[in-house]
Amino acid sequence: MEVLEAIKTRRSVRKFSSEPVPEEALRTVLEAARWAPSWANTQCWEIVVVKDPGKKKALSDLLAPERNPAKEAVAQAPVLLAICGKKGVSGFYKGRPVTDKGDWLMFDVALAVQNICLAAHSLGLGTVIVGALNHEKASEVLGLPEEIELVVLIPLGRPAHEPKTPPRKELTEFVFSEEYGKLYFA
């Protein structure tokens, strides 16, 4: 699958078959995260692979709001990836933030997350990025030390259905030339 095809056809999957994810496929997905770009090559991401049904259920119970459509996906997907970042590394030089944006952890972790989702899709696996949850309690469930921040959960498995393509903005709605407000594609 070509990159642009993967980008255009990947969808958020919230219903998974019970078919296990082959270890080789899981390793390929994790390898994709490894090759994500990062600030000064800091590679601040950390990933916890969760397969235990009880732990997945405990994490599912921490999703917000209570009727979160990804709740079942977190509990039922064969694999759950907890994507985390090491604090105070990305965007820092000699222990101090380099820009007014502070810690670049979220940006770098998002790059790894995108690689994970695209690699999974290219292997016929589905994902959904889940960020609406009680991060503090989920971090406890995962045994994360204080210097590691949980960013998102990603259920991973064979899709049980094919989600519909959502509408996308046209380039004419968000691409500007030289300054904001001057449309590039007029």
N, C-alpha and C positions, 0 to 999 in steps of 0.2 A: 504494500500500500504506500503510495506517495504521501509526502508530508501534507501538502495542501488538501488532499482527499481525506486524510485522517482528521485534519483540523475541521473541515466542513461537515464530516459525517459523524463525529463523536457526539454522543448524547449523554445526558445524566440518566443513569439507570438506577431505579429504585426497587426493582423486583428481579431476583436472581433464582436460577435453578439451583438444585442441591448438589449439582455436579462439582466435585472438588477441583480446585485450581492446581494443575500440575506444578510440581516444584520448579521445573525448568522454566515455565512461563512466569512464575512468581519471581524467580531470579532475574529473568529478562526485564521485568517491570522495575525491579529494584535497581538493576544496572542502569536503566534509563535515568533514574533519579541521580545516580552517581555522576552522570555526565552533564548535568545541568550547569549552566554558567552561574557564577556567584561573585560577589564583591571581592576583589583581590584574591580570587580562588580560595576563599575561606571555607567553602563547603560546610556551612553551619547546620545543615539539616541532620536530623536523627530520626530514625524510623523504628517503631515498635510494631512487629507483626503479631496480630492477635487471631488465634484460631479457636480458643477455648470458648464454647457456647455460653458458659456462665459469665465470663468476662465481657463478651460481646453484648449480652443482655444487660449487664450492669451499665455499660457505656450507653446503650440504647436508651435506658431509663433516664439518662442525663440530658437528652436532647430537649431543646426548647424551640418553639413553644410545645406544649404537651402534645398537640396533634401534628407534629412535624412529619411530613410525608416520607422522610428518610429513616424514621424510627425502625420500621420493620427491616429495611435494608441493612442497617447497622447490626441488628441482631441475627439476621438470617443469611447474609452473604457468607460464603465459605471462608473468606479471608477478610480481615479488617486491618487496614494500615493506619496507625496513629502517626501522623506526620508532625514532627516537632522541630524546633530550632534551638541552637545553643546561643544564649543571650550574650551580648557584649562582644561579639566577634565580627560580624558583618557590618561594615560601615564605620569601623573603628581603626584608629592608628595610635599605637602606644597607649591603649586603654581609654582613648577619648574619641567621641563621635567626630567624624570628619565633616558632616553636613548638618544643616538644621533639621534634617529628617530623623536624626538619632540612629537607633538600631535598624539596620536594613534586613534583619531577620525575616520579616514577613515577605519582603520582595524576593529574597533568595529562595525561601521555602516555596513560594508560589511558582517559581521557575521549575523547581524539582517536581512539584505537584502536577504542573502541566505536562512535563515529560512522562510522569507515571501514567496519567490519564490517556495520553496519546499512544504510548507503548502498549498499554492494556488493550485499547481499542484495536490496534493493529494486529493483536493476537486473538481477536474475537471475544475479548473480555469486556465487561462493563464496569463503570465506576460512577460514583457521585461524590462531589466534594461537600462535606458536612462541617459547617462551622458554627451553627447555632446550637450551642450546648453549654453546660456548666463546665468550663475549662478547669476550674480549680478542683472540683470533685473528680473529674475524669483523670486529671493528672495524678490524683491519689490512687485511683483504681490501677493506673498504669505504673505506679511506683516511680514517677519522675522526680529527679532531684531538682532543687530550686533553680539551678542555672539552665535547666531545659524547659522550654515553653511549648506546650501543646498548641498547635495551630489549627489543624483540621483532622477529621477522620475520613478515610476513604474505604467504603465497602468495595470489595473486588470479587468478581465471579462471572459466570456465564449469564448473560441477560436472559430473563424468562419471557421477555417481550421486546419489541422494537419501539422505543419512544418516538413520538412525532417530532418533526423539525420545528423549533420555535421561530417566530419571525425575527429578523435581524434588521438593524438600522442600515440605511443606505450610506455609502461613503459621503454623499452630499450632505449628510446630517451631522458629521463629526470631524471632517478633515478640513483644516484651514490652511491658508497660504500666508506665510510671513508673520501674521499676527492673528490673534483670536478674533473670530467674527467674520473674517474675509474668507469665504468659501474657496477651497482649492478646486473642487469640481462644481462649477456653476452651471 
